[in-house]
């Protein structure tokens, strides 16, 4: 009997339209930031459905978070509150600017930031709250925005997992935050290979982010190099960054965005099948979105119960032995040497995140999976836990 091929944890789904658009870009002579990046920004704004929202395409969500905080004016002496249960990019951008991070614990039911812990962490130095919509489930943004309003704070949403997540039927990215930042990394709910989108209703924030996205130049390179009259002159108005999204990447994004509704539907189908298959096992299932709202299902995170009879690490080894890739999201920031040592953090400071981390595993969940792939994952999980 032939062994089954290894089933990876994540794969993008790239179709003929994406490939044709990339080829068209390569043939066009304009492969860096240009007309397709602009079209992608416009298409994303149309998708969000609010003409007041401005979209700035960037080469990563990390870049978008950095630009948002820089445009707000974050710097040395300031503090930004975020969750310990996130990828380091959420916090590292704060340090880029010389400011400090205040990490707080999570709500064990949702794995999102504990809103009550946010309020307890506020100090006179606090300037920004940065919630993360973990796995594709919306944070209690009404609570976050209420705290921000009462304390005069800004809000930047790390929405890397949250396309097309909704809260009370409103898309993440259209709420009352100062900015939201999406990711189009290879394993996200849609991809440009590498890329992200900063969205905001604040025209001054958008203007600053556009300038800082490309070296602090007073005008876009695309405008300078395609003008029909001499337009070589530009001015550097600030020491900016190199965060622009290429047209090659934007070409992918234009068609991935069109497929997003179908992508989300397929992810939800897989999540629902997992729910059904694992309901009788010694596990904690990931929470669904509230009735009427959308979970993006970027991740399907299973937590082993205390009586599972197997450790998380042994479970992952068993899955890999069955030819199935898994991951862990995340090793919390308080366990990493840099964050632990800089802020004197211990697991006892974050009991909910620590407990979740020790038991969690992310199962394959992506649109390129066949029904047979899904059943294979189910069989392997049940073989280890059933």
Secondary structure, DSSP 8 states (H G I E B T S, - for coil): ------B-S------HHHHHHHHHHHHHT--SSSHHHHHHHHHHHHHHT-TT-EEEEES-HHHHHHHHHHHHT--TT-EEEEESSS-HHHHHHHHHTT-EEEEE-B-TTT-SB-HHHHHHH--TTEEEEE-B-GGG----HHHHHHHHHHHT-EEEEE-TT-TT-EETTEETTSSSSSEEEEE-BTTSSS--BS-EEEEES-HHHHHHHHHHHBTTBSS-HHHHHH-SS------B-S---B-B--HHHHHHHHHHHHHHHHHHHHHHHHHHHHHHHHTTSSEE------TT-----S-EEEEE-TTSSS-HHHHHHHHHHTTB--B-S---GGGSHHHHHHHT--GGGGHHHHHHHHHEEEE---TT--HHHHHHHHHHHHHHH-
